């Protein structure tokens, strides 16, 4: 226990590291204080305010993006339904032509294939 603590010399690297940590802490602390004050300000707003903007108001980016996505989904579903209908029409026509060629009825040939 006879060892004496001697003050260490601070090098530039340690000093810059310390200043960097202090800066980051300052940013985090100020943003959390700012966010807390925003939350308080928002809770004091009147509750009777309408939650949906009027129809003629400009839409936010999220709303526009959602509309584009839903439009794409609807168009995709229409394309798929059209393909399914065309495919079914081709199959029905093919079966009818085969039955006419073979001289059988449509129901019997379809049942045999399944």
Secondary structure, DSSP 8 states (H G I E B T S, - for coil): -----------HHHHHHHHHHHHHHHHHHHHHHHHHHHHHHHHTS-TTS-SS--TTS---HHHHHHHHHHHHHHHHHHHHHHHHHHHHHHHHHHHHHHHHHHT--HHHHHHHH-
